[in-house]
Amino acid sequence: MSSGNNKNLSPETKVLHQGFDPNLSVGSIISPIYPNSTYVFPSAKAGARAFEIAFFPERATQGESAPLIYSRLNHPNAEILEDKLVQFEPGAGAAAVFCTGMSAIATSVLAVLALLPRGKKIVYSNPIYGGTDFFFKQSLAHFGHESITVETCNSEKTKKVLDSVGEQLGILFIETPANPTLAMSDIDGLASYAKKLAPDCTVMVDNTFMGIFQHPFKVSTAVDVIVYSATKFMSGHAHLLSGVALVRGERKELMTAIKTWRTTIGTIAAPNVCWELENAIKTYTIRMRGQAARAQRVAHFLSKHPKVALVRYPTLLTESDPDFHIYKKQCSGPGSIITVDLKNPTREHAFQFLDTVSRENIISLAVSLGGVESLVEHPATMTHSEVSEEDRKIAKITDATIRFSIGLENSDDLIRIIKDTLDSI
Ligand SMILES: Cc1ncc(COP(=O)(O)O)c(C=O)c1O
């Protein structure tokens, strides 16, 4: 289904044209939706052969592609989208789309664990998105997998933990910048260290927050898998749930395992969702750049307000901060998530801020992030309420912590609303 295959084109051009050829569908400039659940076989022999190739891809003859069978295994809208997604991630060999970010994470982790001998351990970032923490700490623990959480933003501490795990390391899972504090982890420093200790381990990076501004495969050759909640910046309009996993070019066999698990547990994104996301990612780059420009202005305003104790935002980092050097090394832009600590440390004050700032319905009080509408939330009682109190304390998520996701509103309007709120409470 491809057009735009010319290697000299830039990713922004390719994402508009790659994956779909209008000549194959009555000249339509955008792809059609194939909402059907099943596909007709031309003969019983062809049906049997389709199943054989789907479950034993190594038996396919050269150039023989897997025919479509049933939409839980694969469908054209997933294929078109996956072709486009590979364009965004330099170094990626293949992509898989999922019905949520969590299903992209869970399916990929299960696929990796299933390839490893039993008893391998997982080391993962703290802080991290609350759902990912729950999956590692609670859900996987039922099946005997030991998961250790550490502040991966502290390289020395993380290396000590990795030393103690040694060859037993199965997965190093890094989220950077971390949700919600934007703590930065040194992807290459940690990924390379992990691979030296345990060459068979898999390094995974959740790149949801930085998107187009950070390319983990480029940053480190030791990264194997990148995951995204496409519910966030990739789709950008708060209109769908979706997730993505990408594997490094050299690790295509890992994608076969991930897609087999996706088929088995049924976590592929539905055709209409893929179609929506395929069209939304055409403006992914331009949206992220526009949101980051607005967020920078808002963050710099917040940093000067006397009622704000701390603003966590990449372009406010100073050279004395270790995150400054990581940011310079691996990111090309700051993104549009801003996390602040209000000076008044009480939960009541934070709630008053949230209720007041969202009163005009321009900055809305809601979880999630990355959409064109600005959002604000209270991590300690909302997105990170399921994280243990001890881990929240270590991650410096307090009652005074507020997370903003800046959208595409005029930044003067956003600053005026935040200023009025801070002045009034
Ligand atoms: C960094 C990060 N990763 C993964 C997820 C999970 O994504 P989803 O809600 O699409 O399952 C989230 C959700 O907020 C997130 O912030």
The ligand as a MOL file (V3000), in Angstrom:
LIG
                    3D

  0  0  0     0  0            999 V3000
M  V30 BEGIN CTAB
M  V30 COUNTS 16 16 0 0 0
M  V30 BEGIN ATOM
M  V30 1 C 4.2540 8.3230 30.0210 0
M  V30 2 C 3.0130 7.4760 29.8650 0
M  V30 3 N 3.1330 6.2280 29.3890 0
M  V30 4 C 2.0530 5.4280 29.2310 0
M  V30 5 C 0.7820 5.8540 29.5660 0
M  V30 6 C -0.4050 4.9450 29.3910 0
M  V30 7 O -1.1010 5.3220 28.2390 0
M  V30 8 P -2.6570 4.9790 27.9540 0
M  V30 9 O -3.4590 5.7970 28.9070 0
M  V30 10 O -2.8390 5.3330 26.5350 0
M  V30 11 O -2.8380 3.5290 28.2220 0
M  V30 12 C 0.6160 7.1590 30.0680 0
M  V30 13 C -0.7250 7.6480 30.4300 0
M  V30 14 O -0.8850 8.7290 30.9730 0
M  V30 15 C 1.7640 7.9930 30.2220 0
M  V30 16 O 1.6780 9.2440 30.6900 0
M  V30 END ATOM
M  V30 BEGIN BOND
M  V30 1 1 1 2
M  V30 2 1 2 3
M  V30 3 2 2 15
M  V30 4 2 3 4
M  V30 5 1 4 5
M  V30 6 1 5 6
M  V30 7 2 5 12
M  V30 8 1 6 7
M  V30 9 1 7 8
M  V30 10 2 8 9
M  V30 11 1 8 10
M  V30 12 1 8 11
M  V30 13 1 12 13
M  V30 14 1 12 15
M  V30 15 2 13 14
M  V30 16 1 15 16
M  V30 END BOND
M  V30 END CTAB
M  END
